[in-house]
Amino acid sequence: MDSSADDLHTAPAAALRESERGFWRSKGMKRFRRNPLAIAGTIIVIVYILIAVFAPQLTYFQLKTIRNTCVRDLGLSVDSTQKIVEPWTGTFWRSIVAPPSSCFTIPRASYSSVPAPASGKLWLGATSGGYDIYYGLVWGTRSAFYVGILVVGFGMLMGALVGAVAGYAGGWVDNVLMRFVDVVLSMPNLVIAIVIVTILGQSLTHVMIAIAAVQWAPYSRILRGDIMAIKERDFVDGARALGARGPRVVLRHILPNSLGPLLVIASLDIGAIVLTAAALSFLGLGAPVGYADWGQMISFARDWIKGPPGQPFAYWFVSAWPGLVIVVFVLGWNLLGDAVRDVLDVRS
Amino acid sequence: MFLGVTLIIVLLMQLLSPAERASTYITSPAQLQHIDVVIKQYGLDKPWYNQYWRWISGALHGNLGYSRVAKMSVAQAIETRFPNTVTLALAALLPIVGVGIWMGTAAALNRDKIVDQISRVVAIVGWSLPTFVLGIWLLVIFYGGLDWFQPGQLTVADSIRLSNMTAGGTFHNYTGFLVIDSLVNGQFGIFLDVIWHLILPVITLSAVTSAQIMRVMRSSLLDALGQDYVRTARSKGLSERVVNNKHARRNALIPVLTVSGFTIILLFNGVVITETIFSYPGMGSWLANAATQLDYASVLGGAVFTAVVVVFANLVVDVLYALVDPRIRYD
């Protein structure tokens, strides 16, 4: 069974069907490349991905001067810290691929109770408690992608399971599962997440569980529709005629054919997922204090809305930088997502 | 739908220990001393379906437990806070409908002209401003910097005056909606104060949604303007205004309503964050506070109530469908 040819045919999008002409020269991609907003969105997202990947290198200066236990946990001494920026060392790659969890702890320049403006050591200033804003934002990008990718992955797994069972089994199983999906989708996801985090306890892992608990629902619905359509196709009958049983038909023949489009849709959700996670952290339901996380960075600003008398904007940096990082991130995903949906739109 | 939501919530509660679950049944601080009695009394060590039945019959009688955060019963807390949230949400509908539909229409009718370009920029910017960032930024500028607006629902002076009047019996809470009650009681100053305090939260809450509605309105109106029935109406000699308003716009509103169904749910997310930022005494800030202080009774009660409201709001959208689209009839 040549599955690669079928991959292309079962994709719901007309644009994908054209990929025999070469992906880059297909009509959809041409439109994508001619759309300046799409290009801008792509560039923004790529920049954020690069920031997340090279977070250890981008914060080399902070690791060396302000210091947290990250350097020590990488097995480096004060003198060998520079290994982090030397690509020929193992430490360089280790810091990128598997940094110790202590690297996500924002180093504290001081224990001051008021925010400190930018200075030589503090590129963007520090929040109250001396947490370095620049470090928090760079490593926060990494933890944002970490949350986004894990939630999408888990959501897809769960969605694929429920969708596959519902789509293949049909009948009352399908009915019960899809009503359940309706219920999940009818509630505001932040409220569900708040309930779940309250019951499980506050931590970043629980935030991810809480978001994934809602995120799988739309995926299962999409996959169910795909499976119902694919189920009727000849090659599935063929597989069944050859003696393949239900689970094998679903896993080997149906799922590989319908996962592609779902993967595209799901990965575009990363932007929204990161935003929900940040919102939960902002409300004080996410990561512990001092963990590099965008929502927490901007929640520091809640205590520093007003400056001291006479200097109303004295603490502007506490809210401006984290806010800017989040807004540009959302903008990038929105532009990219919009353009991709445009390309995948069957009508056009 | 309601049964589904409550069932899921009660099943989730099984993850808690009986003592923690007991907190939903406690209606006064005194009962906290005798947790064991409460657990026995309400059968919290019994299987889940027993508990579900007990809980739902309690909920239907308005007994949702005691809220530690609000220092009153959950039902009372909802009663005092819900009108404030409704006021905020309805006030946010004004810019959503006004800016969203009006600007979307203007953009589509003047395609590629200056209005359209401006609306596109506004849409992209508004759409990318997360509620919690926009809210904080507005507060920093207009409260921290300029001191034009303050968080909360009333200025300190006005809220003291209000509580004195309520205690003295000269201010009556007829509806629970402060906007209406202040007018009925002839307290025009308080009315203005409430409206003034609504401005920033409303901008915060409506930014993303307005932008979304505007985009949908623009594209669906452009779609409708290209349809045959619009050309027919034009060729019949109808004026441009009648064609646009009666023929094109009415049809273009249908996709907008579909999107509104989703945006209502988004609006609830926004309410939680907006109210927290502006310390606005509504359901959202209460829920968020309760969650950070592990006040299970409030979180569960609030969530169930939210579910009811969402179901009701979707019902309203369905009715609006029928009003806009005469092809849809509910028997």
Chai-1 contact restraints between the chains, C-beta under 6 A:
chainA,res_idxA,chainB,res_idxB,connection_type,confidence,min_distance_angstrom,max_distance_angstrom,comment,restraint_id
A,V183,B,G4,contact,1.0,0.0,6.0,A-B,restraint_1
A,V183,B,V5,contact,1.0,0.0,6.0,A-B,restraint_2
A,S186,B,V310,contact,1.0,0.0,6.0,A-B,restraint_3
A,M187,B,A307,contact,1.0,0.0,6.0,A-B,restraint_4
A,P188,B,I265,contact,1.0,0.0,6.0,A-B,restraint_5
A,P188,B,F268,contact,1.0,0.0,6.0,A-B,restraint_6
A,P188,B,N269,contact,1.0,0.0,6.0,A-B,restraint_7
A,L190,B,N269,contact,1.0,0.0,6.0,A-B,restraint_8
A,L190,B,V272,contact,1.0,0.0,6.0,A-B,restraint_9
A,V191,B,A303,contact,1.0,0.0,6.0,A-B,restraint_10
A,V191,B,T306,contact,1.0,0.0,6.0,A-B,restraint_11
A,I194,B,A291,contact,1.0,0.0,6.0,A-B,restraint_12
A,V195,B,V299,contact,1.0,0.0,6.0,A-B,restraint_13
A,V195,B,A303,contact,1.0,0.0,6.0,A-B,restraint_14
A,T198,B,A291,contact,1.0,0.0,6.0,A-B,restraint_15
A,T198,B,V299,contact,1.0,0.0,6.0,A-B,restraint_16
A,I199,B,L12,contact,1.0,0.0,6.0,A-B,restraint_17
A,I199,B,L15,contact,1.0,0.0,6.0,A-B,restraint_18
A,L275,B,P130,contact,1.0,0.0,6.0,A-B,restraint_19
A,A279,B,F132,contact,1.0,0.0,6.0,A-B,restraint_20
A,A279,B,I273,contact,1.0,0.0,6.0,A-B,restraint_21
A,F282,B,F132,contact,1.0,0.0,6.0,A-B,restraint_22
A,L283,B,A288,contact,1.0,0.0,6.0,A-B,restraint_23
A,G284,B,T292,contact,1.0,0.0,6.0,A-B,restraint_24
A,L285,B,A291,contact,1.0,0.0,6.0,A-B,restraint_25
A,A301,B,I136,contact,1.0,0.0,6.0,A-B,restraint_26
A,I305,B,L139,contact,1.0,0.0,6.0,A-B,restraint_27
A,I305,B,V140,contact,1.0,0.0,6.0,A-B,restraint_28
A,I305,B,Y143,contact,1.0,0.0,6.0,A-B,restraint_29
A,I305,B,G144,contact,1.0,0.0,6.0,A-B,restraint_30
A,K306,B,G144,contact,1.0,0.0,6.0,A-B,restraint_31
A,P312,B,G144,contact,1.0,0.0,6.0,A-B,restraint_32
A,P312,B,G145,contact,1.0,0.0,6.0,A-B,restraint_33
A,F313,B,G145,contact,1.0,0.0,6.0,A-B,restraint_34
A,S319,B,I136,contact,1.0,0.0,6.0,A-B,restraint_35
A,S319,B,V140,contact,1.0,0.0,6.0,A-B,restraint_36
A,G323,B,V133,contact,1.0,0.0,6.0,A-B,restraint_37
A,G323,B,W137,contact,1.0,0.0,6.0,A-B,restraint_38
A,I326,B,P130,contact,1.0,0.0,6.0,A-B,restraint_39
A,I326,B,V133,contact,1.0,0.0,6.0,A-B,restraint_40
A,V327,B,S128,contact,1.0,0.0,6.0,A-B,restraint_41
A,V327,B,V133,contact,1.0,0.0,6.0,A-B,restraint_42
A,V330,B,S128,contact,1.0,0.0,6.0,A-B,restraint_43
A,V330,B,P130,contact,1.0,0.0,6.0,A-B,restraint_44
A,L331,B,S128,contact,1.0,0.0,6.0,A-B,restraint_45
A,N334,B,W127,contact,1.0,0.0,6.0,A-B,restraint_46
A,N334,B,S128,contact,1.0,0.0,6.0,A-B,restraint_47
